[in-house]
Amino acid sequence: MPQVEEVQPESNYRLKLRFVDGSEGVLDLSDKVGHGVYADWTDKDIFKAVRVTESGNITWPNDVDMCADSLYLKITGKSPVEIFDSPVTKTKSA
């Protein structure tokens, strides 16, 4: 399962993400600002307060969380099958 190792907020509501497997990239979240649960992000200080959780996801002080799995798919461009249907993640049946 993908886990975020480091997150750095950048200008224009972008996040630089690095995952434990070394994958990294920048994610543009500007289209979410001001909508629904992301309404508080109009205060840039709230957006910049993003941090990595113990489980490797990311979160903000206003209880907005993002799952590392979906972030990883966006950053790497991989499909769920490539990540979750690999020999590493499969369990053998008895």
Secondary structure, DSSP 8 states (H G I E B T S, - for coil): ---EEEEEEETTTEEEEEETTS-EEEEE-GGGTTSGGGGGGGSHHHHHT-EE-TTS-EE-TTS-EE-HHHHHHHHH---HHHHHSSTTT-----
